Amino acid sequence: GYAHSANALRAVYEAAAARGVKFFLGEDIGKVTELIYSPTNKKQVTGVRTGNGKIYPCKLAVVAIGAAASTLVPEAGGQVVAKSWSLGHVKLTDEETSMLRGIPVTYARDLGFYFEPDPKTNLLKICPMGGGYINTDPKSGVSYPPATLQESEGVLPAEDEKRMRRLLRESLPQFADRPFVEKKLCWFADTSDSEFIIDFVPETEGSVVLCSGDSGHLFKMLPIVGDWVFTLLKERKQGVDRWRWKGDKKKSGKWEGDVSWRLGETREFEEIRPAPAPKL
């Protein structure tokens, strides 16, 4: 199936704000840099610190920050890694977008997938498959997303572009030679079994919940996943066994073949990172 993720998230934001939920956005007041624990009970969270140094007190912290999960919950580093896949777009005309309106999602496991173009932008999004790219920190051995969004912009490895070209040649040959635009890496919180983690973090006395491990396919559950989170918070118990805290299993993130749709070798981001532009 297909849904417009940006519009869906915007709708959730507006609905929550209308019900009184407060949002703090931006690098200074909106970026949580640290969970604060009680000085007398190191297991109980007491607040969160944001980029401007301000501390917001709390008794419960729900960490749902995707690929950056391990930056706030280091204990998750052995089971959740930041992993990315590339994507690109083909710019269409109004007529071409209209022609592809309502097409089914097209998925070729060895190559990639695409779905109907966005009628507002006339962009056809294409996502190649592969082992993905990790960004391993040499000190901790944990993969974290790059520090800035700009580092992931304009990145389309040659092997991924080759898959995308073949996918177009075999399914939409009229676009096979059209240039790719808005190329980038999309970072996920990946797990070895591709299952999510929606559970209390052990040894935090029920004060920290981790919602992570999207593994690139959680968005399809946007309308219903909140029910499981609500149940977890209300009943203080995990309702879905497969989404429990997994423990320290495979730290490297190179678990090709463990899940059927992961094909190819997992590579380090440094191997494909574009060279910095020369300074004038």
C-alpha positions as CSV (number, residue, x, y, z in Angstrom):
1,G,0.0,0.0,0.0
2,Y,0.9,3.6,-0.2
3,A,0.3,6.7,2.0
4,H,1.7,10.2,2.0
5,S,3.9,10.2,5.0
6,A,4.6,13.9,5.2
7,N,0.9,14.8,5.0
8,A,0.0,12.0,7.5
9,L,2.5,13.3,10.1
10,R,1.3,16.8,9.6
11,A,-2.2,15.7,10.3
12,V,-1.2,13.9,13.5
13,Y,0.7,17.0,14.6
14,E,-2.3,19.2,14.0
15,A,-4.7,16.8,15.7
16,A,-2.4,16.5,18.8
17,A,-1.9,20.3,19.0
18,A,-5.6,20.9,18.8
19,R,-6.0,18.6,21.8
20,G,-3.5,20.6,23.9
21,V,-0.3,18.7,23.3
22,K,2.7,21.1,23.5
23,F,5.5,20.8,21.0
24,F,8.9,22.3,21.4
25,L,10.6,22.5,18.0
26,G,14.0,23.5,16.7
27,E,17.7,22.7,17.5
28,D,17.7,24.8,20.7
29,I,14.5,24.1,22.5
30,G,13.3,21.0,20.6
31,K,16.3,18.8,20.4
32,V,16.7,16.6,23.5
33,T,20.4,16.0,24.2
34,E,20.2,14.0,27.4
35,L,18.0,12.1,29.7
36,I,18.5,13.2,33.3
37,Y,18.4,10.6,36.1
38,S,17.9,11.1,39.9
39,P,21.2,11.6,41.7
40,T,19.9,9.3,44.5
41,N,18.3,6.7,42.2
42,K,20.3,6.4,39.0
43,K,17.6,4.3,37.4
44,Q,14.7,6.8,37.7
45,V,14.5,9.5,35.0
46,T,13.7,13.0,36.3
47,G,13.9,15.1,33.2
48,V,15.3,15.8,29.8
49,R,17.9,18.3,28.7
50,T,17.5,20.2,25.4
51,G,20.0,21.9,23.2
52,N,19.8,25.2,25.0
53,G,20.7,23.6,28.3
54,K,17.2,23.8,29.7
55,I,15.9,20.8,31.7
56,Y,12.2,19.8,31.5
57,P,11.2,17.7,34.5
58,C,9.3,14.4,33.9
59,K,8.6,11.1,35.5
60,L,8.3,9.2,32.3
61,A,10.3,9.7,29.1
62,V,9.1,8.1,25.8
63,V,12.0,8.0,23.4
64,A,10.8,7.8,19.8
65,I,13.6,9.4,17.7
66,G,14.2,6.8,15.0
67,A,17.8,6.2,14.0
68,A,19.1,8.4,16.8
69,A,17.7,6.1,19.5
70,S,21.1,5.1,20.9
71,T,22.1,8.7,21.4
72,L,19.7,8.9,24.3
73,V,19.4,5.3,25.3
74,P,23.0,3.9,24.9
75,E,21.8,0.5,26.1
76,A,19.9,0.1,22.8
77,G,23.1,0.3,20.8
78,G,23.5,-3.5,20.6
79,Q,20.1,-4.1,19.1
80,V,19.2,-0.9,17.2
81,V,21.6,0.6,14.6
82,A,21.3,3.6,12.5
83,K,21.1,2.3,8.9
84,S,20.3,4.2,5.7
85,W,19.1,3.4,2.2
86,S,19.3,5.9,-0.7
87,L,16.5,7.3,-2.7
88,G,16.0,9.6,-5.7
89,H,13.2,11.2,-7.7
90,V,12.3,11.6,-11.4
91,K,10.6,14.9,-12.3
92,L,7.5,14.4,-14.4
93,T,5.2,16.6,-16.3
94,D,1.6,17.2,-15.3
95,E,0.5,14.8,-18.0
96,E,2.9,12.1,-16.9
97,T,1.8,12.4,-13.3
98,S,-1.8,12.1,-14.3
99,M,-1.0,9.0,-16.4
100,L,0.5,7.2,-13.4
101,R,-2.2,8.3,-11.0
102,G,-3.4,5.3,-8.9
103,I,-0.8,2.8,-10.1
104,P,0.0,-0.1,-7.7
105,V,3.1,0.0,-5.6
106,T,5.8,-1.6,-7.8
107,Y,8.3,-3.7,-5.9
108,A,11.2,-5.8,-7.4
109,R,13.1,-7.3,-4.4
110,D,16.5,-7.3,-6.2
111,L,16.1,-3.8,-7.5
112,G,13.8,-1.5,-5.6
113,F,10.3,0.0,-5.5
114,Y,8.3,3.0,-6.4
115,F,4.6,4.1,-6.1
116,E,2.4,6.8,-7.7
117,P,4.0,10.2,-8.0
118,D,3.1,13.2,-5.8
119,P,0.6,15.3,-7.8
120,K,1.7,18.5,-6.1
121,T,5.4,18.1,-6.9
122,N,5.3,15.8,-10.0
123,L,8.0,13.8,-8.4
124,L,8.2,10.0,-8.8
125,K,10.1,8.6,-5.8
126,I,12.3,5.5,-6.4
127,C,14.0,3.6,-3.6
128,P,16.7,1.0,-4.4
129,M,17.1,-2.2,-2.3
130,G,20.4,-3.4,-0.9
131,G,22.2,-4.0,2.4
132,G,22.1,-0.4,3.4
133,Y,24.7,1.9,4.9
134,I,25.8,2.3,8.6
135,N,27.8,5.0,10.3
136,T,29.8,3.2,12.9
137,D,31.4,5.3,15.7
138,P,35.0,3.9,16.2
139,K,34.9,4.4,19.9
140,S,31.6,2.7,20.8
141,G,31.2,0.5,17.8
142,V,27.6,1.8,17.5
143,S,26.1,3.2,14.3
144,Y,24.7,6.7,14.7
145,P,23.1,8.9,12.0
146,P,25.3,11.7,10.8
147,A,25.4,14.9,12.8
148,T,23.7,17.0,10.2
149,L,21.0,16.4,7.6
150,Q,23.2,18.1,5.0
151,E,25.6,15.1,5.1
152,S,22.9,12.8,3.7
153,E,21.7,15.2,0.9
154,G,22.7,14.6,-2.7
155,V,24.0,11.1,-2.0
156,L,23.2,8.3,-4.5
157,P,25.8,5.5,-4.7
158,A,26.6,4.2,-8.2
159,E,25.4,0.7,-7.4
160,D,22.0,2.1,-6.2
161,E,21.6,4.3,-9.3
162,K,22.3,1.2,-11.4
163,R,19.5,-0.7,-9.7
164,M,17.1,2.2,-10.1
165,R,17.9,2.6,-13.8
166,R,17.2,-1.1,-14.4
167,L,14.0,-0.9,-12.5
168,L,12.8,1.9,-14.7
169,R,14.0,0.2,-17.9
170,E,12.0,-2.9,-17.1
171,S,8.8,-1.1,-15.9
172,L,8.7,2.5,-17.0
173,P,11.2,2.7,-19.9
174,Q,10.1,6.1,-21.0
175,F,11.8,7.5,-17.8
176,A,14.9,5.3,-17.8
177,D,17.3,8.0,-18.9
178,R,15.8,10.9,-17.1
179,P,18.1,12.5,-14.4
180,F,17.5,11.7,-10.8
181,V,16.8,14.7,-8.6
182,E,16.5,15.3,-4.8
183,K,18.8,12.4,-4.0
184,K,19.5,11.6,-0.4
185,L,20.0,8.9,2.2
186,C,17.1,8.0,4.5
187,W,18.1,6.8,8.0
188,F,16.2,4.1,9.9
189,A,16.5,2.4,13.3
190,D,17.3,-1.1,12.1
191,T,17.1,-4.4,14.1
192,S,18.5,-7.8,13.2
193,D,15.0,-9.4,12.9
194,S,13.3,-6.4,11.4
195,E,10.9,-6.3,14.4
196,F,10.1,-3.1,16.3
197,I,11.0,-2.3,19.9
198,I,8.1,-0.9,22.0
199,D,9.0,-1.6,25.5
200,F,10.3,-0.2,28.8
201,V,14.1,0.1,29.0
202,P,15.4,-2.4,31.5
203,E,16.8,-1.1,34.8
204,T,15.0,2.3,34.6
205,E,12.1,1.3,37.0
206,G,9.5,1.9,34.3
207,S,10.6,5.5,33.7
208,V,11.9,5.2,30.1
209,V,10.1,3.7,27.2
210,L,11.8,3.1,23.8
211,C,9.7,3.2,20.6
212,S,12.2,2.3,17.9
213,G,13.4,-0.4,15.5
214,D,11.2,0.8,12.6
215,S,13.5,-1.1,10.3
216,G,12.1,0.9,7.4
217,H,8.6,-0.5,7.6
218,L,6.8,0.9,10.6
219,F,4.9,3.7,8.8
220,K,2.4,1.3,7.5
221,M,1.2,0.8,11.1
222,L,0.8,4.6,11.8
223,P,-3.0,4.4,12.4
224,I,-2.8,1.6,14.9
225,V,0.6,1.5,16.6
226,G,-0.4,4.1,19.1
227,D,-2.9,1.7,20.6
228,W,0.0,-0.6,21.6
229,V,2.0,2.2,23.1
230,F,-1.0,3.4,25.0
231,T,-1.6,-0.1,26.4
232,L,2.0,-0.4,27.4
233,L,1.9,2.9,29.3
234,K,-1.5,2.2,30.9
235,E,-1.2,-1.4,31.8
236,R,2.6,-1.3,32.4
237,K,3.1,-4.4,30.4
238,Q,4.1,-5.4,26.9
239,G,1.3,-6.6,24.8
240,V,3.2,-7.8,21.7
241,D,6.0,-10.3,22.5
242,R,7.8,-9.6,19.2
243,W,8.3,-6.0,20.2
244,R,9.9,-6.6,23.5
245,W,13.4,-5.3,24.4
246,K,15.7,-7.6,22.5
247,G,18.9,-7.4,24.6
248,D,22.4,-7.0,23.3
249,K,22.5,-9.2,20.2
250,K,24.3,-8.1,17.1
251,K,26.0,-4.8,17.5
252,S,27.6,-4.3,14.0
253,G,24.4,-3.9,12.1
254,K,25.8,-6.1,9.3
255,W,23.1,-8.8,9.4
256,E,22.6,-9.4,5.7
257,G,20.4,-12.3,5.0
258,D,18.7,-12.5,8.4
259,V,15.6,-11.0,6.8
260,S,14.5,-11.9,3.3
261,W,14.2,-8.4,1.9
262,R,17.8,-7.4,3.0
263,L,20.0,-8.2,0.0
264,G,23.6,-7.2,-0.6
265,E,26.4,-6.1,1.5
266,T,26.0,-3.5,4.3
267,R,28.6,-0.8,3.8
268,E,30.0,2.1,5.9
269,F,28.7,5.6,5.2
270,E,32.4,6.7,4.9
271,E,32.8,4.6,1.8
272,I,30.1,6.5,-0.1
273,R,30.3,9.9,1.6
274,P,30.8,12.6,-1.1
275,A,34.1,14.4,-1.0
276,P,33.7,17.9,0.4
277,A,33.4,20.7,-2.1
278,P,36.5,22.8,-2.6
279,K,36.6,26.0,-0.7
280,L,37.0,29.1,-2.9
